[in-house]
Amino acid sequence: MKICVLGAGVAGMTSAYFLAHAGHDVTVVERNSGVGLETSYANGGQLSYCYVAPLAGPGVLPKVPPWLLRRDSPLRFSPRLDYYQWRWCLQFVLACNAAQSDLTTSRLLRLSFYSRKLMHAMVESEPLDFDYVQNGKLVYYMDEASYRGAVTTMEYQLSLGCEQQALDRDACVAREPALTAVVQDIAGGIYTPSEDAGDCYRFCTSLEHIMRGGEHPVQFELDTQVTGFVRNANHISAVRTNRHDIEADWFVATMGAQSVFLLRPINIDVPMYPLKGYSLTVPIENDAAAPRVSITDHKRKVVYARLGEELRIAGMADITNYRADLDPARIEVLTRQARATFPGSADFSRAEPWCGLRPATPEGTPVIGPTRYSNLLLNVGHGALGFTLACGCGKIIADLASRKEPEISLDGFTLE
């Protein structure tokens, strides 16, 4: 069958990969001049298969008012006259309870474990080059209450199949000696040995190279803006672009936060809003001072991932608008925090700042699967877990388009 994938971020690229491997004739449509140039370009780099607890948790709401008053807050809200922004915020508040958080966590773990299996198989079978490393992840906490809550979450996740360890302050530094500069700030940490890291943009470009020369070559329509759909009752016959119409048997929407502007005119309302995140990519100067394990500073919501000879620092979430424009103040905060955490580790004078829009749902689960149209599938709303969940979601899309039952349950992930 002929299948058209709308968007060439990591969700679109993995969807196209598994669709092509299923024997389909695949075309990827992308508005940029290359693949992986928006949200996938310089994300946090962590593949967090076990640490998937949603942002909407029972302990989040008391922290929100102080966060909103601080310039260095990990979460910032800029209210707009936008119904969808306020609706998202209300739904997020309603999701901030223990029962919903546990349910979301169990659903995300089901999908992330599946995605991990597929990623590991792909790494073994394909000539991918994206600074991939299986280096584990350490999340450290700065206060006892947060650490105790993390231990409780860990115990719940252990029952769902995670392999994690609770570490005291000294054990955290023993696991990652580069944390010496902040040892007095650490109350404890959770270490997950099975977590990976990699450069998401290079993963996308490697997949592009593989798919262009594969047994079923994938076609790429770059510099092509999708403007709408051609519909016949509950069937999509083509997508309209700024260049020409593209007909297909199936269409897959993977355009991240921008998907809502394509879907709303055809009466598909995905509960999704962008969370603007920021990152720095800096060349490592002192090998011993840079972390080898992936690190997450839980209080500041900042992640550190070693990608070859560079350190990727990413974090923050701004609920503001649909523009990926850099805020120098947020970059300055990220730089200051990184310098203090790993002093002397990298050359910050050569830092490459970036920001992107994480397409998030209020509960934290992506939207995958069918719509009211018989041949339109969704693969959107991954939030901060797009890289982590990409392989699992892509394989599910390929199974659905092939009229096959997905290997895992889609309970909690479909639009309904």
Secondary structure, 3 states (H helix, E strand, C coil): CEEEEECCCHHHHHHHHHHHHCCCEEEEECCCCCCCCCCCCCCCCEECCCCCCCCCCCCCHHHHHHHHCCCCCCEEECCCCCHHHHHHHHHHHHHCCHHHHHHHHHHHHHHHHHHHHHHHHHHHHCCCCCCCECCCEEEEECCHHHHHHHHHHHHHHHCCCCCCEEECHHHHHHHCHHHHHHHHHCCEEEEECCCEECCHHHHHHHHHHHHHCCCCCCEEECCCCEEEEEEECCEEEEEEECCCCEECCEEEECCHHHHHHHHHHHCCCCCCEEEEEEEEEEEECCHHHCCCCEEEECCCCEEEEEECCEEEEEEEEEECCCCCCCCHHHHHHHHHHHHHHCCCCECHHHCEEEEEEEEECCCCCCEEEECCCCCEEEEECEHHHHHHHHHHHHHHHHHHHCCCCCCCCCCCCCCC
